[in-house]
Amino acid sequence: MQEAERKENAYQRRKFRHKAYYSLDRNDGIEHDTFYQALTPQDICEQQELMEQISIAISQLSEKQARRIHAYYFHGMSYAEIAEREGVHRSQIMRSVNKALANKAVILKNYR
């Protein structure tokens, strides 16, 4: 009983400190619906088309640039992590990724 009371008091103090006098934690999904809107069929189709265009653009880059773009954007690796893995300096990775993005923009512009 005392532990539950302590936890409730701690929760009330956190709410007061962070000026959170309300809670969306009702376990009825309201917070999920607030933050995540369902996609329409048109949105899904547009996303698929965009992903196809991006895949085509990435496939037209050099192998090294495609690998670095994939590691940076899809795996969330930092420039330093990629550089360490490839045994090169961080600035080379940064230049390569930036150049790949510029090349990809040109490819996507020509594709449309």
PyMOL commands that set and color helices and strands:
alter all, ss='L'
color gray80, all
select helices_A, chain A and resi 2-17+30-35+41-59+63-74+79-86+90-111
alter helices_A, ss='H'
color red, helices_A
deselect
rebuild
show_as cartoon
